[in-house]
């Protein structure tokens, strides 16, 4: 579930309206015609975080998966705290490229 927050560049305490604004901002930047793969990731993240019931369901499902190497997850707290700067989609895409065989 953490990956959804990273994709949308949100804090874990983000409200429904913040999730919506971030989604709309990213969709404008990565429309499906120009970046279909990125758009699909953004849409998946939005569907998982759009409201409280969705977040609960995604949290239960996500707790059974480990999408990133342990050392990368260990570095997240120090990076996330630095100046309230969101990690964002760019960093997540870098991690996915590095983890791909």
C-alpha positions in Angstrom: 0.0 0.0 0.0 2.9 2.3 0.6 3.6 2.3 -3.1 0.2 4.0 -3.8 1.2 6.9 -1.5 4.5 7.1 -3.3 3.0 7.1 -6.7 0.6 10.0 -5.8 3.3 11.8 -3.7 1.2 11.8 -0.6 1.7 11.5 3.1 0.1 8.6 4.9 -2.4 11.0 6.6 -3.6 12.5 3.3 -7.3 13.4 3.2 -9.7 12.3 0.4 -9.4 15.8 -1.2 -5.6 15.7 -1.2 -5.7 12.3 -2.9 -8.1 13.6 -5.5 -6.0 16.8 -6.2 -2.8 14.8 -6.5 -4.5 12.3 -8.9 -5.8 15.1 -11.1 -2.4 16.8 -11.2 -0.6 13.6 -12.2 -3.3 12.7 -14.8 -2.8 16.1 -16.5 1.0 15.4 -16.5 0.8 11.8 -17.6 -2.4 11.4 -19.8 -3.2 7.9 -21.1 -2.5 8.9 -24.7 1.1 9.9 -23.9 2.0 7.6 -21.0 -0.4 4.7 -20.7 1.8 2.6 -18.3 2.3 5.5 -15.9 -1.4 6.5 -16.2 -2.4 2.9 -15.3 -0.2 3.1 -12.1 -1.7 6.5 -11.2 -5.2 5.2 -11.7 -4.5 2.0 -9.6 -3.1 4.2 -6.8 -6.1 6.5 -6.9 -8.6 3.6 -6.8 -6.8 2.2 -3.7 -6.7 5.5 -1.9 -9.7 7.5 -3.0 -11.7 7.0 0.2 -11.5 5.4 3.6 -13.0 2.0 2.7 -10.7 1.7 -0.3 -7.7 2.6 1.8 -8.7 -0.1 4.4 -9.1 -2.7 1.6 -5.8 -1.8 0.0 -4.1 -1.9 3.3 -5.3 -5.4 4.0 -4.3 -6.6 0.5 -1.0 -4.7 0.5 0.1 -6.1 3.9 0.6 -9.4 2.2 2.9 -8.1 -0.5 6.4 -6.7 -0.5 7.0 -4.8 -3.7 10.4 -3.3 -2.9 13.7 -4.6 -1.5 14.0 -4.3 2.3 17.0 -1.9 2.1 15.0 0.6 0.0 12.1 0.5 2.4 14.4 1.1 5.3 15.6 4.3 3.7 12.1 5.7 3.2 11.6 7.3 6.7 14.7 9.5 6.4 13.8 10.6 2.9 10.2 11.2 3.6 10.9 13.5 6.6 13.4 15.8 4.8 11.5 19.0 4.4 8.0 17.5 3.8 9.2 16.6 0.3 7.1 13.9 -1.3 9.0 11.0 -2.8 6.7 10.9 -5.8 6.3 8.8 -8.9 9.7 9.5 -10.3 11.5 7.9 -7.4 9.1 4.9 -7.5 9.8 4.4 -11.2 13.5 4.5 -10.6 13.1 1.7 -7.9 11.0 -0.4 -10.3 13.6 -0.2 -13.0 16.4 -1.1 -10.6 14.4 -4.1 -9.3 13.5 -5.4 -12.7 15.7 -8.3 -14.0 
